[in-house]
Amino acid sequence: MRGHYTGVCAFVCSRVVSKEQTMDLAKIRRWGVPVGITAVLGALALTGFTARDPQTTNSGRREATYTAAKRDFVRSIRLSGTVEAVESITVAAPRIAGPNSASLVITRLVKAGTTVQPGDLLVEFDRQVQLTNALDRRAELNDLEHQIRKREAEEGAARARDDSEIKQAESAVTRAELEMAKNEMLPKIQAEKNKQGLEQAQARLEQLRKTFDLKRKAAQADVRILEIRRDKALNAMKMAETNASRMEVRSQIGGLAVVRSMWKSSGQAEIIEGEEVRAGVPVVDIVNPARMRLRVRVNQADITELRLGQRMRIGLDAYPDLAFGGQVTQISPLAVTSTLSPKLRYFMMLADIDTAHAKLMPDLTASLDVELSRVPAAIVVPRDAIRAEGSRHTVRVRHGNGFQEREVTVGAVSAHEAVVTSGLEDGAVVERNLLKQASR
């Protein structure tokens, strides 16, 4: 390299001397130093352009190496999912039957992020309408009960009067029968009158019995109508009391309170006290952070690789420095049609997360690498370091200042790495084909 620099400097200096022959001595003294510096800089620049890049070979291909290492080879698949709680409940505005049930006003609401225990108050709605309705139904129920008792008393008195008339009619029939027993000793006209009197008494008795029987049925129908109205009022009162009790919602499990959001005039915002919500609108979620899982959508092309119990590494998109372990716990047996195309299908998969963490919250997006297979203590190299010619596989191993081609046997292969079962030792430096890697 020093000889190269010397030759360039001699060439530049000779050109400068030839020009100096046309200049006077004063000009040479004034311009000699700058011209010399320019010559040196030009030589260095020329050397920089002509010198060979130490990372570039004669063919212009950039060199890259990899040190083969003995480690566990893991073939995995990358998926994405959403964090959710294994144990959670959603508290929504209760659906109230009856008038004025379209919307409810929140009077008390648990603060977001509060840790609650079973039985703690989560949300309370205004119950004035339900309490008023319950009192009205109770008053109606009491009035109907009084009406039923009054009607039963009247029916009892009427029954007693009717029974008295029946007894009188029966006595009249008995007297007429006694008079009939004297007919053999009485004139024929008197005997005929006694016969007609008996028939009249019997007819009256039969008429009274039929009439009073109809009166009893009518009275029973009246009482039954009042009882039906009473039962209806009782059910309405119980429903109103139940609605009033449903205005206060308490937690069934222990966990973390997550207040929901809803659309307002200013956009999507968190629900607060004093706001009016429709029946059925979710207000707050209670999640148990001790047990979390992932809900993953799996493409139909990848579902055949997944099995129950497979291990995985989970990373949160919001917290790249955190990593968790997990395993596949459930895979849906039926596919769902994709919204992008009716020809595409996807499956739902659930995966439990091994450990709990304060930042592991629902609705966080996560990436997971599912372990499909593992080869322990194997020599692993990048796939771009292996050259395939038919069934023959070779690698270029560093030998002295260059590389030597060596035939190897390839085992398990992933998208980026391969296992070398024979022909390569631990710690060997192999050459990578960056052009092949770029084409991938």
Steps between C-alpha positions, in 0.01 A plus 500: 500500500791737580645438152164589349492833686865576397427443132199729503693777678788475252258528209326807643830668592640447149198671353540790741875541414427509127262788557748679721729544201258761362470689827739733663659432836269732690190319381658166586566615857146636534318195354742218576355403843130499400574302188691242704208459746257466211717231346508298820120528549443396140721198549310397811166543321623298207619231738158498675321441170736230380556314828298178539227477772619239751139364531464455124630206302632499142152416373356808670301292752511621857637253753299404814577221743324312775649291778319167526384436855361198678168593653136402502340539160141619519262510206219745574218691338425870560141595585327803649218525748325705767537469876188420700420377849412138563262607779305819434150644520335788320254722684240657272207730562211270603212442263191629682148397403220751512467876437796740515746218440677637191797650688652515847703764684821395676516632857812315620781333304819325606822676403700352213796290614351426844559154642164364615398201710186284471203700626647847437275757334581555133223723365172639626220647288221740593218285642228761568283388210524134603424577865197710406375226271547242778300712747218549248484127433496427874210740555311337211569158651366603841182643343436180306551288808239710683262459207548125505428480873192719461370294210556177692310642797209606279499158339494336843193704603325427170577131537346500847181667372478258212553204727214628716270521200603150395411370845159672481438351157599156625259543796226598259561185301488293817165656604360440152603136520320467836189650350522251217488218753142613596368480144334162553277650765439833324268587216634468154522878445698547822727212410566662163585830671745320732664338198538835323638655821767228523601548140519875550714463813736256324527730198583798721764299686660392172488855369663639816773238487586581136479874559718492811749271324534757221536779757780305670684459168457869417632597843796267460571657159491848652738397774729329249514815288603698806760236588646517147522876525661460842756252368577732209551790739718276719720406205523865395598597855766228517633604157518861612680403820738280299565787261574724795743244643672464161586869507787406730758264349769336711803302392475123488876444476813675615710682247582827328227745394521622140247772415362480148479782245206611290427746223417852619454831324876560526588149380605181673547562874492315830167463682469719810248553780187696412484382141197334345547160337265272313401161634748229405798735447820363664620732776792331677703180472649306789804296397712270709861591411631184664403291196532645150486341157529583132228482238671431167366490146681226304511480122371182337848432360659494848236313699642158411824589682331570833428251780368525854776546758755661265724750675550857382679823569274803537599864453285809549503760223461781755786372720773349278727433799252256658474132406276224636460128455177326409340197342213419264187400697218506246458495120163550338392195296306706244632773273349846463466678167734796466359845443762563230396217270240220517768258382717558806445337839653550840491318833493636853760383751534564873836497678553535876777731624717340769565797726318815608636852466375849587528611135323192367158656438205406278479622137878530462631363171769235521723295273569136574748248368348154530760225534424234239804276550831500689837329436721521811877557479515534121743683270294790364593725205304749288324355198678743269833338600396169344539444126284231346575321174238234460518275807852622583545775761822690562627788710808719462709475818778746581841344442794729555445824308233350275209261499486130425191321371379214717211257451252477788179319592201720573231402751208710624444831323307815595434817306841647583714228660603139437647216704824342376508140620846415362794663320530808721643547848405741775673839461570470127472829308285466190443745218150642447353583164359850548369512144295190568380653826399823325308306236303330776 
